[in-house]
């Protein structure tokens, strides 16, 4: 049985971006939270190399423990290089696996 991150306040997340179809990007986050995590918001954004936001979605953090829960961002259409950023608002200390995804080339 997976007990990570148990009853702690620990929050970890990973920013991800995949190609859903030709010129369609699919940003998402994989999030784990301890049972006593603080109230927060999960912000998922996808941006271009020029930092133009092409996708943005906000979730309220769930209550209680969460292990490897997937939060989908808003799919976007485009051509070129894109990356996903995941921010946790309302959190002052966190464990973080990856705040930004690798760059994805849509063409």
Rosetta silent file (secondary structure, phi, psi, omega in degrees, C-alpha in Angstrom):
SEQUENCE: XXXXXXXXXXXXXXXXXXXXXXXXXXXXXXXXXXXXXXXXXXXXXXXXXXXXXXXXXXXXXXXXXXXXXXXXXXXXXXXXXXXXXXXXXXXXXXXXXXXXXXXXXXX
SCORE:     score description
SCORE:     0.000 S_00000001
   1 L     0.000  132.555 -178.714    0.000    0.000    0.000 S_00000001
   2 L   -82.340  115.807 -179.928    1.377    3.415   -0.985 S_00000001
   3 L  -105.719   -4.575 -179.742    1.480    5.701    2.056 S_00000001
   4 L   -70.825  136.569   -0.280    3.573    8.509    0.569 S_00000001
   5 L   -91.861   26.399  176.095    3.280   11.420    1.447 S_00000001
   6 L    52.388 -139.660 -173.257    1.447   10.128    4.593 S_00000001
   7 L   -93.316    9.797 -175.228    0.068   12.593    7.174 S_00000001
   8 L   -76.718 -178.000  177.028    2.584   15.348    6.560 S_00000001
   9 L   -94.993    3.559 -175.342    2.111   18.766    4.989 S_00000001
  10 L   -60.686  138.524  173.762    4.348   17.793    2.058 S_00000001
  11 E  -130.338  128.491  173.305    3.218   18.654   -1.477 S_00000001
  12 E  -126.256  151.415  177.280    5.035   17.438   -4.599 S_00000001
  13 E  -152.974  160.430  177.454    4.123   17.966   -8.220 S_00000001
  14 E  -134.006  129.168  176.903    5.358   17.429  -11.728 S_00000001
  15 E   -86.744  135.197 -176.421    4.529   19.629  -14.723 S_00000001
  16 E  -135.229  154.967  176.921    3.821   17.689  -17.924 S_00000001
  17 E  -150.314  128.342  178.829    3.010   18.419  -21.565 S_00000001
  18 E  -130.663  162.239  176.973    2.080   15.963  -24.292 S_00000001
  19 E   -90.166  119.841 -177.737    1.017   16.117  -27.910 S_00000001
  20 E   -89.393  -35.553  179.272   -2.678   15.214  -28.192 S_00000001
  21 E  -161.682 -178.401  178.132   -2.990   15.598  -31.976 S_00000001
  22 L   -57.160  121.862  179.078   -1.346   17.555  -34.783 S_00000001
  23 L    59.569   25.844  176.571   -0.606   21.036  -33.384 S_00000001
  24 E  -123.291  120.355  178.878   -2.595   20.298  -30.195 S_00000001
  25 E  -100.298  148.062 -179.040   -0.853   20.420  -26.815 S_00000001
  26 E  -127.914   95.139  178.318   -2.180   18.830  -23.607 S_00000001
  27 E   -81.481  146.605  176.009   -0.734   20.333  -20.389 S_00000001
  28 E  -159.908  169.311  179.510   -1.261   18.564  -17.059 S_00000001
  29 E  -131.230  144.955  172.301    0.128   18.130  -13.558 S_00000001
  30 E  -110.217  120.269 -170.860    0.726   15.075  -11.371 S_00000001
  31 E  -125.158  137.576  170.669    0.223   16.058   -7.720 S_00000001
  32 E  -126.525  138.882 -178.552    0.739   14.331   -4.353 S_00000001
  33 E  -139.718  138.290  174.242   -0.229   15.938   -1.037 S_00000001
  34 L   -70.718  160.990 -176.153    0.065   14.880    2.583 S_00000001
  35 L   -57.158  -32.121 -175.627   -3.055   14.651    4.716 S_00000001
  36 L  -103.138   25.063 -178.240   -2.263   17.930    6.527 S_00000001
  37 L   -63.683  153.138  179.682   -1.354   20.017    3.474 S_00000001
  38 L   -73.860  162.001  173.693   -2.325   23.713    3.497 S_00000001
  39 L   -65.585  141.524 -177.409   -5.211   25.155    1.499 S_00000001
  40 L  -161.588  178.044  173.889   -3.973   26.147   -1.919 S_00000001
  41 E  -125.577  143.313  176.845   -4.722   26.543   -5.616 S_00000001
  42 E  -104.977  117.873  179.422   -3.116   24.565   -8.445 S_00000001
  43 E  -110.280  122.491  178.505   -2.351   26.738  -11.494 S_00000001
  44 E  -113.939  118.978  177.806   -1.433   24.997  -14.763 S_00000001
  45 E  -128.085  144.909  171.467   -0.194   27.228  -17.609 S_00000001
  46 E  -113.987  137.391 -176.580    1.334   26.458  -20.990 S_00000001
  47 E  -133.586  160.776  175.733    3.553   29.087  -22.591 S_00000001
  48 E   -87.639  176.213  176.934    5.503   29.727  -25.782 S_00000001
  49 L   -62.063  -26.235  176.680    9.261   30.388  -25.948 S_00000001
  50 L   -87.846   10.883  178.777    8.346   34.105  -25.775 S_00000001
  51 L    65.936   23.613  173.032    6.405   33.416  -22.547 S_00000001
  52 L   -77.955  128.886  179.537    3.009   34.065  -24.148 S_00000001
  53 E   -77.140  124.279  179.487    0.340   32.140  -22.195 S_00000001
  54 E  -112.088   -9.494  179.759   -1.595   29.799  -24.497 S_00000001
  55 E  -156.528  138.240  179.309   -3.390   27.748  -21.814 S_00000001
  56 E  -150.673  132.400  176.953   -4.389   28.407  -18.205 S_00000001
  57 E  -148.961  140.250 -178.338   -6.464   26.422  -15.715 S_00000001
  58 E  -121.661  135.398  174.723   -6.853   26.686  -11.930 S_00000001
  59 E  -121.360  147.000  168.230   -7.978   23.990   -9.510 S_00000001
  60 E   -78.661  141.280  177.914   -8.704   24.223   -5.796 S_00000001
  61 L   -66.254  143.593  178.249   -6.535   21.813   -3.842 S_00000001
  62 L   -73.428  165.625  173.586   -8.422   18.771   -2.574 S_00000001
  63 L   -92.100  150.035  177.825   -8.823   18.048    1.113 S_00000001
  64 L    79.325 -171.818 -175.770   -6.917   15.179    2.645 S_00000001
  65 L   -77.117  139.405  176.977   -4.215   12.989    1.187 S_00000001
  66 E  -135.182  133.670  178.603   -3.728   12.698   -2.566 S_00000001
  67 E  -123.973  117.588  176.308   -1.200   10.423   -4.284 S_00000001
  68 E    52.142   45.817  177.301   -0.260   10.979   -7.948 S_00000001
  69 E   -82.218  136.293 -179.146   -3.530   12.693   -8.883 S_00000001
  70 E   -95.937  129.498  175.154   -3.660   14.030  -12.431 S_00000001
  71 E  -116.721  117.297 -177.949   -4.990   17.528  -13.069 S_00000001
  72 E   -85.850  135.379  172.717   -5.579   18.324  -16.749 S_00000001
  73 L   -84.143 -174.164  178.129   -4.928   21.787  -18.114 S_00000001
  74 L   -86.770  125.270  177.306   -6.780   23.325  -21.044 S_00000001
  75 L   -61.223  149.952 -179.957   -5.730   21.877  -24.428 S_00000001
  76 E  -138.163  158.838  177.318   -4.367   24.420  -26.891 S_00000001
  77 E  -108.776  140.197  178.568   -3.628   24.689  -30.614 S_00000001
  78 L   177.450  175.758  179.071   -0.343   26.037  -31.878 S_00000001
  79 L  -135.900  133.305 -179.928    2.900   25.558  -33.753 S_00000001
  80 E   121.187 -156.850 -176.120    6.387   25.816  -32.266 S_00000001
  81 E   -95.975  134.573 -179.682    7.930   25.243  -28.839 S_00000001
  82 E  -138.051  154.746  173.855    5.786   25.089  -25.686 S_00000001
  83 E  -142.375  160.016  178.446    6.277   24.254  -22.005 S_00000001
  84 E  -112.438  135.071  172.012    3.996   23.814  -18.983 S_00000001
  85 E  -112.497  141.246  174.553    4.455   25.538  -15.617 S_00000001
  86 E  -123.487  126.127  178.986    2.666   24.406  -12.453 S_00000001
  87 E  -119.751  144.553  174.710    2.384   26.778   -9.474 S_00000001
  88 E  -110.995  105.664  179.250    0.919   26.099   -6.039 S_00000001
  89 E   -84.726  137.930 -179.576   -0.639   29.289   -4.668 S_00000001
  90 L    92.574    4.249 -179.350   -0.983   29.572   -0.908 S_00000001
  91 L  -111.463  124.338 -179.308    1.937   27.242   -0.209 S_00000001
  92 L   -96.569  -27.885  175.422    5.028   28.676    1.494 S_00000001
  93 L  -131.336  136.926 -178.303    7.038   25.450    1.750 S_00000001
  94 L  -152.687  162.160  167.664    6.825   22.565   -0.638 S_00000001
  95 L  -103.064  134.803 -172.744    8.618   19.632   -2.134 S_00000001
  96 L  -132.536  122.036  178.733    8.789   20.004   -5.874 S_00000001
  97 L   -80.022  -44.560 -177.939    9.650   17.377   -8.468 S_00000001
  98 E  -164.009  107.570 -179.728    9.453   19.591  -11.544 S_00000001
  99 L   -74.852  -19.534 -177.009    7.897   23.082  -11.794 S_00000001
 100 E  -135.146  138.957  176.900    8.298   23.133  -15.593 S_00000001
 101 L   -77.805  163.637  169.451    7.876   20.435  -18.211 S_00000001
 102 L   -62.847  157.348  178.136   10.441   19.783  -20.954 S_00000001
 103 L   -68.198  141.750  177.107    9.855   21.798  -24.122 S_00000001
 104 E  -120.026  130.101  178.845    7.483   20.229  -26.648 S_00000001
 105 E   -97.569  113.781  175.684    7.706   21.035  -30.361 S_00000001
 106 E   -99.592  129.341  177.645    4.303   21.084  -32.064 S_00000001
 107 L  -150.857    0.000    0.000    4.350   21.104  -35.858 S_00000001
